Amino acid sequence: MNKIVNIITLMIIIPMLLLGVYVGLDVPIDSFGITGQEIPYKSSVFLIGAFLCFLFHFFRSLKRWTSLYIVNKKNQFKWSVKIGSGRKKRTITYTTIEILFMLILSFAFYKLTPVSIAISLTLLISALDSFCFLIYGLNKFKIIVSSKAVFISDREVYSLYFKGLRKISIHQQSVYFDYIKGIQLHFPLDCFEEKDVSSFLNTINNLIDKDRVYFSKTQKYFKRN
């Protein structure tokens, strides 16, 4: 979801930023015979852009915080471990870049024109939310296994259920879950340390139907009974 939100945000922000340049610098638009300041409904356009950004960022934030709360419930799961150090470093790096990007854009909208204050505030609030999430969750990001699914919570949220599962495999530094009807889900192998992979696979092996789920390319980490 995080990647989708970032892509949608860019699709909204780039036209808004161009509009902000036209309005803020009062650039003439010869084809319409007006200048940037004379563009009709510009306030409404910025408000709609701000609302759409807020909506997507709100649902991303809600999913992140809810997932973080769930995976940190005590004595609720069959298996639980903090995410691997490599994954944690990447989470910190990418989230920091994301925060800086939103702060820069927020400042740019603020400086360009007062009309775009709504979208500037939206990006600022989202950046602060991501910062608080990163600081609070730094030692709480986890991967857990319940009786029904695998959940992973950091800047991304993964939910992989056992219902309909047919194959588990490890390939190109990812763990793949293949389901009926050709559905395939995966997550990065570095979500946990290498020493925890065997324990993770053994836990799943004890929870699933051994006659229906096939383990492929997992011999390095685990041998199924």
N, C-alpha and C positions, 0 to 999 in steps of 0.2 A: 504493500500500500504506500510505503514511503516514497518509492520511485515514482509511482503514479501521481501522487500529490505534487511532487517536485516538477514533473513534466507539465501537469495542468497549470501549476502556478506560473511557469515560464510562458505558457501559451496565453495566459491572462496578462501577465506583467509586461511582456514585450510591447504589445499594442498600447497598453496604458502608459508605458514609459515614452513611447513615440508621441502619444497625445500630449503628455506632460511637457515634452520639449517644445511642441508647437504652441501650446498655451503659455507656458512659462516664458519663452523667448519671443512670443507674439510673432511667429514666423508667418509671412504672407503665403496664402494658398491661392495661387493665380487661377487655377482651374475653377475654383468656386467664387473667386472675387472677394475673399474675406481673409482676415488674419487669424492667428491662433486664438486670440482673446475673443473673437467674434463667433467661434464655433458654437453652434446651438447644442443645448442639452449636455454640455461637457460635465457639469456637476453630477448629473444623473448617471452618465457613463462611468465616472470615477466611483460613484457609490455602488453601482452594480458590480464593478470589478472588485471593489473592497469586500462586498458581501459574498461573492463567489469564493474569493481567497479565504475569507474567514470561515466559510462553511467547510471547505475541504481541510483546512488546517485544524479546525475544531474537531472534526471526526478522527483525524490522524492522532491528535493529542489525546482524545478520549480513549481510543484503542490502545495507545501506548501506555497510558497511566493505568487503565483497567487491567491490561496484561501484566504489568509490573506488580500490581497488587495481587493478582491471582497466583503467579508463580512464587510469591513470597509467603503464601499461607503455610503455616507450620503443620507438620504431621498430616498432610492431605494427599501426599503423593507416594508412589512406589519407588521413585528414584528422583534425585534432584542434585544438580551441581551448578556452580557458577560458570559463566561462559569462559572460554579459553583466553589466555593473555593476548594472543594474536588477534582474535576477534574483538577483544576489548579495545586494543589500540586502534583498530580500524574504525570502530564505533566512535571513539573519541575524535579521531581525525575528521571523519566525514561529517559528524554532527557539528564540530567546530566550524568547518568550512560552510556548512549550511547556515549556521547562525550568523557568521560574518557576512555572507552573501545577502541575507535578509536585512541586516543592519545597514549595509551599504545602500541597498535599494530603498529602504525606509528613509534614509537621509537624503537620497537623490530626489525622491518625490517631495519631501518636505522643502527642499531648496528650490525646486523648479517652480511650484505654484501652490498657493494656499488651497486651491480647489481640490487638490489631491491628498488632503490631510487624512481622509478616512482610510485610504489604502496605505498611507505611511504608518498610521497607528496600527493597522492590522498586521503589517509585517513586523513592526516593533514588538507587539504583544506575542506574536508567534515565535520570534527570536528569543524573547525572555522565557517563554514557556519551554522551548527546547533547551535553553541553558539550565533552567531549574531541573528539568527531567534528567539531563546528563549528570549534574552534580549529585542529585538525590539517588539516581539509579546506578551510579558508577560501581558500587559494590553489591548491587542487588540484581543485576542482569543475570538471568539463569536459563537453563534448559531443564525441563522437568518431564517426567513420564507419569501419567495417571493410568488408571485401569482402562481408559478408552482412547487416549491420544498422547501425542508428544506436543509440548508447547515450548516455544522459544521466545524470550522477551529481551530485546535490547532496542536499538533504534528501529529495527524491523521486528515484525511480529509474525511468527509462523505457528500454524495449527495443523497438525497431521494426525488424522483419526485412523483407528485400526479397522473400522467397519469398511468392508469391501477391499481391504488390502490383500494383494496377491504376491508382491515381491519387494524385498528390501535389498538394495545394492549400494556399493561404494565405488564411485568412478570419478576421476578427475577432481579430486578434493571436494566432492559433494556426496551427500547421502540421499539416495533416491527412494521414494515410496511409489510403487506402481499399483494402481487400483483396477478394478473391473471397468469395462467400457473405455480402456485406453487412457485413463487419466493418470498423470504423473506429477508428483510434487517433489521438491527437493530443498535442501538447505545446506549451507557450507559445513564441511567437516570440521573446520577450526572453531565451530561454536563451542566445542569442548576440547580439552587437552587430549593428546593421543592416548595417554594412560587410562582415560575414562571411556574410550570407545567400546572396549570389550565389555565393561560393566553395563554400558547403555544397551548394547545388543543383547546381552544375556537377560536383562530385565524385560525387554520387548519379547524375547523368545519365550519367557515364562507367562506372558500375558495373551499371546495370540494363539490361534488354532494352527498347530504345527503341520497339519495335513493340508492346509490351504495356502500357507505363506512360504515362499521360497527365498532363501538367502543366497545372493550372488556376489562374488568378488569381495567377500568379507573374511576370507580365510586368514588374512594377515592379522586381523584383530580378534577373530572369534570363530570357534568351530561349533557348529550346531550339533546337539545330541540327537 
